[in-house]
Amino acid sequence: QVQVVESGGGLVQAGGSLRLSCAASGSILSIKTMGWYRQVPGKQRELVAGISRSGSMVYVDAVKGRFTILRDNAKTTVYLQMNSLKPEDTAVYYCNVDAEDSSHYWGQGTQVTVSS
């Protein structure tokens, strides 16, 4: 079992920055990838950024050059540094942990609201 706890988020004006944090605990040796997803009402949850155990990163095109996924040395905490935020980045952001046994774990979600 892996527990996932998020923090950060909030209200920011367009052009501003926010940093989300996600800490994993429990069976952390089984973590394969960690990432951030976002969801707006009426739409499917989409991958924003992810990082594998080896350090490979992936970003959705809409955030490339603006968002950066970071990880601590213990590989149990990931951050999403969000710069140059746009109103269309408004969503609930979820942290995801994928384990070696193909289990998926989600955080509770944190609201990010970008005002124009």
Buried (B, 14 or more C-beta within 10 A) or exposed (E): EBEBEBEBBEEBEEEBEBBBBBBBEBBBEBBBBBBBBBBEEEEEBEEBBBBBEEEEEBBBEEBEEBBBBBBEEEBBBBBBBBBEBBEEBBBBBBBBBBBEEEEEBBBEBBEBBBEE
